[in-house]
Amino acid sequence: MEKAAAKLLEERLKARGHTFTASWNKRVPGNWRARLQKALEESDAVVIMLSDRGLHSHNVLGEVGMARIGATTKGQLILPVLVGQTAVPHFVNDLQCFSVQTGGATDLNALAEELHEAIDQHLHTKGRAPRLFISHRHKDEAIVRALVTLLESAFRLERFDIRCTSVKPYNLPPGERVSDRLRADLNGAEVVIGVIGPETADSRYVLFELGGAWGRGVPTFPVLVRGAGNQDVPGPLKERHSVSLENVPNCIQLVQDIADETSLERRPGGDGRVAADAEELVYLAAAPTREPEQPPKAGVPMRPTSLPEPPGSDDQMLRAGMHITNYLKAINKGMVSFERIRERINGAYSDAFLLKLVDRSPERFRRARLKGGKPGLALVEDSLL
C-alpha cells in the first residue's frame, strides 16, 4: 500500500501545483546518494511516508535525518505521513504527523488537501514572525478566543499576524518543531500578551514563553483573568503593569495599547463591534474557575454541576441588552434593525428573542419599524427626544 499511496499522493499534489525535486519511484543515475541529498536540500518541504516496513529501512531513516538538518538550517518543512496503523516514531514525535489509513481515493484526496494547505501556509509565513504572540494555558481557550475576536474587530489581521496556539488560523503550522517555532515567533513578535490565571505557574510552556519574552526585551502585557491578581504574575513580569480583563474599559485600553506598540492597522468604524466584543470577553474572563466535581455520596443521586443557559434567560437577556446599548452609543444611533444586530453583534439573536428582550426591558428599549418595514428596536431615551 505504501508505494501505491505515494504514487497517487504525488499525482494529487502535482495537480495542486506542486513540483517535486525527487519523485517516489524515479531512478537516480550516477551517485544517487549525492543527487538525493541535493534534491532534499533544494526542496521547501519533505513528505516522508512512514510504514512499519519503512521504519526498518536505513535509507528512510537517513532521509529523515537529512530533512532534520534542512529544517534547522533553512527552515525546511517536514511532513511525516503514517501509513496504515503505524504508530508515531519517537524521532518525529515533536512534529505534527498526518495519516493515510486505506489508500482509497477519498482518503488520499483529504490527505493531499491537508498537505497542500500546510505547504502553502509554510511558504506564506516562512521567515515572518507574528506581530502579536498570545501566551496562555489551554484551559483558558474560551477566554483567548474572545480576546482574538476582539482583536479581529479592532485590527486588520492576516493569519500570520498573531500566534495563538489554541485559535485557528493563528495556531502552529503543521510539520513545525514546536519549541523552535515558538522561540522564533517570540523573538520576532512586536508584543507578547500573557493571559494570567490563578494556575499559570503550573504551566511550563507559559513560563517558558513569558520568560523568553522578558529575556529578549519584547514588550509584554500581562492580562489577568478569572480572579487572578498580581501575586499570580510570574516573577520577572511583576515589575510590569498588569491589567484585569474583567472590566470593559481595560479591554478597550488594551486595544489602544496594542495599536500604540505594534504596526497593526486599525479597522475604521468598528467601535461598536469592539465594544460588544469587549463585553463578551469580560463575561468570560470574569467566570470563576469550576471546582472539581466531587463523587456523590452513597444513596444520593448525581446532579449536574451546571445546566445550559436556556434561551431568553435573565442572564442572556441582560448581556444582550448591554451589548446592543453599547453598540448604539458607540455608533451614535438611537435605533437599529434586528437584521443589523445579527450582522454586527450576534447572529444567534432571533426576531422572537429580540422582541422578548424589548418587551422585558421597557425602561431601555421600545419596538421600532425601520425603512422597508424591517423590525427593530430603539433606545427609550431616543424616543423621548
N, C-alpha and C positions, 0 to 999 in steps of 0.2 A: 504493500500500500504506500510505503514511503516514497518510492520513485514515481509512481503514478500520481500521487498527490503533488509532488514537487513539480512535475511537468505541467499539470493542469493549473497549479497556482501561478507558475511563471507566465503561462498564457494569459491568465486573467489580470495579472499586474501589468503586463505589456499593453493589454487593451486599455488600461487606465493611464497610459502614457509613460510608464517607467521603462528604462533601459537597463541592461544587465552587463556588467563587466566580466562576469563569469557565469555561464549557464550551467544548469543542473547536470546535463549529460554531454556537454561539449568536450571533445577530446582536445587536450592541450599539447601541441607539438613541442619538441625540444625539452628544455628544462622546465617541466611542468610545475615543480615546486616554486621556482622563482617567478614564473608567469602568474601562478595563482596568488602568490604573495603580492605581486604588483596590482593584480585586479582587486584584491581586498583593500589595498592602500588607496586606490583611486575611487572607491565606492563611497557614497554618502550613508548607505545603510547596508547591513548584512542580515539576511534572513537565514537562520540556522534551523534545519529540520532535525529534531532530536527524537529518535525512537530508541526502544530498548536495545535494538541491534546496533544502532549508530553510536550509542554511548560506549561501546566496546571498540570503536574504531579510533586508532591513533590519528588518522587524518582529520576526523571531525573534531577531536579534542584539540589538535593543533590549530585548526581554523578558528575555534573559539578563542584560543589564546592570542592569535594574531588580531582578531577583532577586538579583544580586550585592550590590546596595546593601541589600536586605532581609536578606540573610544576615549582613551586617556590623552592621547597626543593630538588628535584632530577632531574630536567631538563626533566620532562616527556613531551611528545609531545601531544597536544590536537588538534584533527581533527574534527571540527564540520561539520556535513553534513545536509544541509537544504533539507527537503523533500517537493516536490511539489512547491507551491508558497509561502512557509514560508519566512517571512521577517527575516533579521538578528536581533536576540535579542540583547539588549543592553549589556548583560553580556558576549558576545563573540565578540563584535564589534571591539575589538583590535586584533582579530585573523583572519587569512585567512580562510574563510569558503568555503566548497565545496557544490555541489548541485546535487540532482538526481531528474529529472523532471517527467519522465514517468515510471520508474521502468522496462523498457524494457531491453533486453539483450545488445543492443549497448550502451545504457545509463549507465548501470551498469559496463560493461567492461571498458568503458572510466573512470568512477569513480574509479574503483579498481586499474587501472593503475596509476592514479594520486595519490591515497593514498599510493600505493606501492612505488612510486618514492619519495614521501615526507618522508615516514618512513625510506627508505634506505638512503636518504641524511641526515636525522637527526642522524641516527646511525653512519654514517661515519664522521660527523662533530661534534658530541657531545663532549663537553669538549675541542674542538680545536678552538683556536682563529685564525683569519686570520692574515697573516703576513703584509698585506697591507690593509689599510682602506681608501677608497676614499670618501671624503665628498663633496657633490655638490648639486646644485639646479637641479631639473628635466628639466628645460628649457635648461640646458647645456648638455643634454643627448647625443647629437651627438658628442660633443667635448669629453665627457668622454668615449664614445665608441671607438673613435680614440685613446685615451690615453691607454685604456685597450688593444687594438690591438697592440700598440707599445710595451707594457709590455709583451704581449704574444710572440712577436717576439724576445724579448730580454732575457726572462727567461723561464725556465721550470716550468710551473704552473699547479697546480691541482685546482679543483673548490673551495676548502676551503682555498686557499692561499690569495684570495682577497675578501674583502667585498665591493660590489658596488651595491647599490640598484636598479640601472637602467639597469644593464647588466647581462644577463644570461650567464653562470650558477652561477654567483657570487652574485646574489640577495638574499634576505632573504628567508630561508626555509619556506614552508607552515606551518601554525599552531603556529609559534613563536609569542610571545608577542613583538611587535616592539621595545618599549623603553628598555625592559630588555635585548633583544638580542643585540641591538646596544650598550648599555652600556657595556655589557660583551666583545663584539668584540673590542670596543675602548680600554678597559682596557688591553686586551691581545695583541693588534697589535704591531708590531715592528716599523712601520712607518705609519703615517697618512698623506695623501695628501689632502690638501684643495684646491678645484678648486674655485677661487675667480673671480666673475664677478662684474660689476658695481652695481648690485642689491643684492648682497649676504646678506647684512644687513637686508633685508626683510624676510629672511628665518629663522624661529625659529629653525628648525631642524639642519641646518648647523651651526648656532651659538651654539646650544647645543653640537653638535659633536666636533667642534673645541675647544670650551671652556672646554669640558671634557678631550680632549687630552692634552690641555695645563695644566689643573689642575693635571693630573696624570703624567706629565713629559714625555709623549710619544713624540719621535721625530716627528715634524710636518713640512711638506714642503708646504708653501703657493705658489700656482702657479696661475698666472694671465692670464685671457683670456678676449677677446672682449673689449680691450682697458682699462681694469681696471688698477688702479695704487695703490701705497702703501696706499693712503688715503682710499681705499676700503677694506683693510685688517682689520678684527676685532681687537679691541684694544689690548688684551694681546699678539697677534701674530705679532704686528708691530715690535717688537724687533727682530724677526726672519727675516733672509734674504729671500725675495720673488723673484721669477723669472718669467718672462713672457714666455708663451708657443708660442709666436708669432714669434720666430725665431728658426731655426733648431739646432744651437749649444746648446741652452738652453735645448732643448728636449733631446739631446744626453747626456748632462751633468746630467740631471735629472735621466736618466737610470743608469749612473755611481754612482750617489749619493745613489740611492736605493740599488744598489749592495753592496756599502760600509756599509750601515746601517742595512741591513737585511741578513737573512740566505738563501735567494733565490739563486738558481743556474743559472748562465748564460747559454744561448744556444750557443754552438760553431758554428762558421761560419755563424752567422746571421746578420753580419754588414750591408750587402746590403739591406736586408729587413727592418732592423731597420731604415736605412737612408730614405727609401721610406716611411715608416710609419710615421716617424717624419715630413716629408714634408706634408703629408696628415693632420696630427694633426695641424701643423702650419696654413694650409689653412683654417681649421675650426675655430681654436682659434682666428684667426685674423678677422673673419667675424663680421661686425658691428651688433649691436642689431637692429632688424627690428622695425621700428616705427609703432605704432598702425595705422590701416587703418582709414582714415577719411571718413565720409559719403559723397557721391557725391553731388555736388550742383544740384539744380533743373535744369532739361533740359540737364545736362551733362552726357553722358553715362559713366558707370564704366569701368575702365581699370585695368587689373591685375597689382598688385604691382611688381610681378616678373614672369618671364617665365622660364620654364625648359631649362636648357642649352642644345642646340642641339648637337648631336654627331658631333665631328670634329670642334667644335667652337674654336676660337683662345685661349680662356682661358683653355679649356680642353687640347688642343694640348700643350700649354705652360707647364701645370702641368705634363702631360705625359712625355714630353721631359726632364724636371727636374728630375723626378723620375728615368727614365731609365739612364740618365747620372750619377746620384749619385750612382745608383746600380752598374754600370760598374766600376766606380772608386773605390768603396768600395771593390769589389772583384778582383780589379786589372786586369780586362779583357778589350779587345778592341772591342769585338763583342759578340752578343747574339742572339739566335733564338727567333722568335716570340712565340714559344711554351713555352720557359723558361720565357719570360716576363710575360705571362699569369699565369704561376705557381708561380712566385716569387713576382710579382708586382701587377697586376690587371687582373683578369680573364675575364673582360669585353672588353679588348682590342682585337678587331678582326684583322685578317690579313689586311683587307681593311683599317681599321683605322690606323694601324701601317705603311702601305705603304704610306698612305696620309701624315702621320707625317714625314716620311723620305723625301718625295718629297717637303714638305713645309719647311724643315729645312736643306737645302743643306750645310749650313755652319757648321752644327753639326753632321749630320748622312749621311751615304750612304747605299745603299742596299747591302746585302751580302747573299751568299749561303753557308750554313754550311754543315757539314758531313751528307751524305744521301740526299743532295739536299734540306734540310729544309730551308725555307725562314727566313731571319733575318736582322739585321742591324749592322753597325759598326760605331764607332766614327770616324769622319773625320781625327782627328789628328793621329789616329792609322793607317789609310790608307796611310798617308804621310810618315810613318817611312821607 
